[in-house]
Amino acid sequence: MPKKVHSGDHTSSAEPRVHQRGSEIQSYGTVTHAFHLELEEPVRLEMTEKLNQLLADSMSLRDLYKKAHWQVAGPTFYQLHLLYDKHFGEQVEIVDTIAERVQLLGGLAIAMAADVAETTQIERPPRGREEVPVVISRLLDAHQVIIRQCREIADRAAKLGDHGTNDMVVSDVLRSNELEAWFLSEHLVNTPLTYAGGEVSQAAD
Ligand SMILES: [Fe+2]
């Protein structure tokens, strides 16, 4: 049984006070008053709930990119390995931007993998390795889920007068996801790698 330590025992000690636990100071799904924002509490509650969904889905997409970066195989390995990691880095930035917007609005950002897993709408991939076109299709599907949400949140935020959320969602999340989706989708165009289709004409020697 651990030795019981009274709070006054270490007042003059340099010992770190480890293994501490306590009650929460704010429950998930609530917002603080944040009067300075001039945004009503119901608006901030609705926005933080929607942004947490977007956050959970963006965290899933971020992790899907790292899985793709590690597990990619085939003749396009090198360029895809680099592209996936570039998009991963951009999603890391996006995740931080969304999470800090939730906190700024007085809410609590979802953070831990288990909570994200319970919340995300992105389809769970297998643990194993899949072919390149399947991986790219999964990534595109995830972008589609996020892009759809961005437009809905931006519309709703504008209607409720939360222009900061509208601007963040459009400028930082929507545009980056649109661009990444374009880069991916071009990889699913069926163009030959080494031999042109149709009528082949070879230059005369
Ligand atoms: Fe890496």
Residues whose N, C-alpha, C, O or C-beta is under 5 A from the ligand:
A	BS01	LIG	none
